[in-house]
Each structure stands twice: as C-alpha cells, then as structure tokens.
C-alpha cells in the first residue's frame, strides 16, 4: 500500500468534493493519505495534515485537484523530493491538469499500479544578489525582510518554479531598466514593463501572452521574453538550458520578482536576479507522449482539415 498526498483548490466546491471522494477510496483500499494544512482544515481531516511528509517525499504520488495554479503549488511542495504529480482538472482547460474528475479513481489506481507514464520537466531557479554584497546575497546593514516589506515577500534568497521567473515594474505607467547578461557577459539593457525567463513548460503561460514561442514541454531550454519592451529589439530568445541569466536593475525604479506567480522579492538599483535551471526536475503523471499536442490543439481551437 502507498502513501498518497492529496492537494485541492480549497475555493472550488467540485475540487473539494473530488478530494473527499478520493480520500475515502484511498483509505478503504489500505492507502495512507497526507494533506497540506489548508486542505486538512477545510475538509475537516486535520489528523491527515503533515507538511514534513510532503516535503520529505515519503508519498508515492501526489494528486492535484484544481487547475494549473494548484499544480504549480503541488510541484512547489513535492518536486524537490521527486514525488510525481497527477493533475485532475476542475477548472478551465489547463496544460498541466490532464485528467478529468469522472475518471479520478481509475486514473489514480492506474498511477499507483505503475500503468501511467511520467514526464520529466525541467524547472527554473532564481537567486537574488544584493548590490554592494554579492557574496552574502544581501545589502550590508539591511535585511531582505526590510527591503521587501510591504510587498508580500519573505526573507529567502532563492526560489524554484516550474513555469517562469518574472521581473516586472512596481509602479504603473513606468518602465524598468534591466541589464541582461548570459553566463556573465552583458547582452543588452532592456527598457520594458518586465522580463520573463520561462521553462518549456512555462512557454504556454505568461511568456505566450507576451509573444514568446510555444516550446515542447520535454525540451530543455530557457526562454527570455520581454514584456512590452520600449526598444527596437523585442524578440524572444531561446537559450541553452545550462545558461546562467543575470537580470540586474539599473536606474532608480524598483522592480518586483515573482516565481510561478508567487511574489518573491523587491529588487532595488544594482540588485541582480540570477536565473538558472533548477537542480531537480518536476515529475508529471501523463497518459501518453502526445497529450501536450492534444491540449494545445484544443486550447487554440485548431481543426483537422
């Protein structure tokens, strides 16, 4: 029997109902269930709450019930431990949530039996280096907490995501200036509303809306896409996966950094965000190698001729 983590969108009644149904089935069949604290509280199963088990990877499978946002939260919790995530879609059509609620039980049973595939996806990491103190990663005499106060950020200096790292303007109506370097060599200075560094999986998220290319999710690369650039060069760049990308704030305007939609930190003049591939991969449960193409075709309304 297996330990199974269940994560759900706590504000969607359909997701909570599906989670409850799955938990009951897992327990009837001898499996152990672990829940994040939020789901445990809403479902009235606080005895199943165990953050340590989620992070330490003792679960054989994580089932994410919601949309792509719930999937990103699931990977944030379990990807470092190598736990595969099975996505069940109860919202709009998503690229990560491949399975549907009517087939929930049979799908989870197949995953636990090893009858479904696992797609390995590269992730992205971001590390902040503060101006005047690159080695320590923070400005002398001022903590990250103080520098980020009021913007919902915390004291950590490194973040990991499945989709993208974004550096964007803080003040409406103003651009930010970012000096972009690749492997330590300065490439260009961008004046833009922001800049996105995305993984292939994240190419269909924010990067796509900013004009980036659609990249097959199992490809290994980092894509740099400017957001509303105020310059002649406005192209998206596809770089080798091992490239170290530096995003340094120049000028006087403060920028904000976010990873997979989560606020990370505030960046001041001279601060640099170093973006690289993450040291581990996400593991996504999938029905087949062509599932991404089917979703892409459906998403864009592409028809056979």
Buried (B, 14 or more C-beta within 10 A) or exposed (E): EBBBBBBBBBEBEBBBBBBBBBBEBBBEEEBBBBBBEEBBEBBEBEEBBBEEBBEEBBBBBBBBBBBBBBBBBBBBBBBBBEBBBBBBBBBEEBBBBBBEBEEBBEBBBBBBEEEBBBBEBBBBBBBBBBBEEEEEBBBEEEEBEEBBEEBEBEEEBEBBBBBBBBBBBEEEEEBBBBBBBBEEEEBEEBBBBBBBBBBBBBBBBBBBEBBBBBBEBBBBBBBBBBBEBEEEEBEBBBBEBEBBBBBBBBBEBBBBBBBBBBBBBBBBBBBBBBBBBBEBBBBBBBBEEEBBEEBBEEBEEEEEE
